[in-house]
Amino acid sequence: MKVEQEQTVYDILDQLNISYTRYEHVPVFTVEEIRNLDTFIPGEHCKNLFLRNRKGDQHFLVIVSEARYVDLKRLSQLIDSTSLSLASSDRLNKHLNVNPGAVGPLGLINDMNKHVHVVLDSDLLDKDTINFHPNVNTATINLSVRDFRRLLVWTNNPTSYVKF
């Protein structure tokens, strides 16, 4: 069943002529749960972290390969930020209009003020296809990395590419 926030994702992808394949599944909250699904979903799976700085006046969406370990202390140095921590579900809902378990770059379509800074694992750019939740955790979409980059440009959120 497609809820409104999910349908908005598809409407925008269609407007941008971005092809995708949708995989429906039981609700999943972690990368580990995705791996344990009975459904095979090809392409690179990502870990998406919604972080805030110490003051809480800056927010970051960190997108890395599923197997990548993220050292928050090192990351804060790489992006020239004060210490980082996971942002609350209230902040997640306020800035990306998604719930925990559905975090991902497609939530950026809801960030009208372009407040969230994207931090992307540069190694992901070498992949062919990439997977994200379409703002709900009961589906995963697969799209080309080239189209994903086009989507990032369209969102116009500040973006940094980092070698983790």
C-alpha positions in Angstrom: 0.0 0.0 0.0 1.4 3.4 -1.0 0.9 6.1 1.5 0.9 9.8 0.5 4.5 10.5 1.5 5.7 7.6 -0.6 3.6 8.5 -3.6 5.1 12.0 -3.5 8.5 10.4 -4.0 7.3 8.6 -7.1 5.7 11.7 -8.5 8.9 13.6 -8.2 11.0 10.8 -9.6 8.6 10.6 -12.6 8.8 14.4 -13.1 12.6 14.1 -13.2 12.4 11.1 -15.6 14.2 8.9 -13.1 13.7 5.2 -13.5 13.4 3.0 -10.4 12.4 -0.4 -9.4 10.2 -0.7 -6.3 10.4 -3.6 -3.9 7.7 -4.0 -1.3 8.6 -5.8 2.0 7.7 -6.0 5.7 8.7 -3.0 7.8 12.5 -2.9 8.3 14.4 -0.5 10.6 18.0 -1.5 10.1 20.4 -2.6 7.4 20.6 -6.0 9.1 16.8 -6.5 8.7 17.1 -5.7 5.0 19.8 -8.3 4.6 17.5 -10.9 6.3 14.5 -10.3 3.9 13.4 -13.2 1.7 13.4 -10.7 -1.2 16.7 -10.2 -3.2 17.2 -6.5 -3.9 20.1 -5.8 -6.2 22.4 -2.9 -5.9 24.2 -1.1 -3.1 22.4 -0.8 0.2 23.1 2.2 2.3 23.2 3.2 5.9 21.5 6.6 6.4 22.2 8.6 9.6 20.4 11.8 10.5 22.8 13.7 12.8 22.9 17.0 14.6 25.8 19.1 15.8 26.4 19.9 19.5 24.2 23.1 19.4 21.5 21.4 17.4 21.5 24.2 14.8 23.0 22.1 12.0 21.7 18.8 10.7 23.4 16.3 8.5 22.1 13.3 6.5 25.1 10.9 6.2 24.8 8.3 3.4 27.3 5.5 3.5 27.6 2.0 2.2 25.9 -0.5 4.5 29.1 -2.1 5.6 30.8 1.1 6.4 31.6 2.0 10.1 30.9 5.7 10.9 33.2 7.2 13.5 31.2 10.3 14.5 34.3 12.0 16.1 36.3 11.6 12.9 33.4 12.6 10.8 32.9 15.8 12.7 36.5 16.7 11.9 36.1 15.8 8.2 33.1 18.1 7.8 34.4 20.8 10.2 31.6 20.5 12.7 31.3 20.4 16.4 30.7 17.0 17.9 27.9 15.0 16.3 25.1 12.8 17.6 22.0 11.1 16.3 19.2 13.6 16.0 15.8 13.0 17.7 12.8 11.6 15.9 11.2 15.0 16.4 14.0 16.7 14.5 13.9 14.0 11.8 10.2 14.6 11.4 10.6 18.4 11.4 13.3 18.5 8.7 12.7 15.4 6.5 9.1 14.5 7.4 10.0 10.8 7.9 9.9 8.4 10.8 12.9 6.5 12.2 13.5 3.4 10.0 12.6 5.4 6.8 15.6 7.8 6.9 17.2 8.5 3.5 17.9 11.0 0.9 14.4 10.9 -0.5 13.3 12.8 2.6 15.2 15.8 1.3 12.2 16.5 -1.0 10.5 17.7 2.2 13.3 20.0 3.3 12.0 23.2 1.8 14.5 25.4 3.6 17.5 23.3 2.5 18.6 23.1 6.1 19.9 19.5 6.0 23.5 19.1 4.7 24.1 15.9 2.9 27.3 14.0 3.6 27.8 11.3 1.0 30.3 8.5 1.0 32.3 9.2 -2.2 32.8 5.4 -2.7 29.1 5.1 -3.5 29.7 7.1 -6.7 31.5 4.0 -8.1 28.4 1.8 -7.8 26.0 1.1 -10.6 22.7 1.2 -8.6 21.8 2.2 -5.1 18.8 1.5 -2.8 16.8 3.7 -0.5 13.5 3.7 1.3 10.9 5.9 -0.4 10.1 7.8 2.9 8.5 4.6 4.3 10.2 1.5 5.6 7.9 -1.0 3.9 9.5 -0.5 0.5 12.9 -0.1 -1.1 13.6 1.5 -4.4 16.6 0.8 -6.6 17.9 3.5 -9.0 21.1 4.2 -10.9 23.8 6.2 -9.1 23.7 8.6 -12.0 20.0 9.3 -11.5 20.6 9.6 -7.7 23.1 12.3 -8.3 20.6 14.1 -10.5 18.1 13.9 -7.7 20.6 15.4 -5.3 21.2 18.3 -7.6 17.5 18.8 -7.9 17.0 18.9 -4.1 19.6 21.7 -4.0 20.7 20.7 -0.4 24.3 21.5 0.4 26.3 18.3 -0.3 29.8 17.1 0.7 31.5 14.1 -0.6 33.7 12.3 2.0 36.1 9.4 1.8 35.3 7.4 4.9 
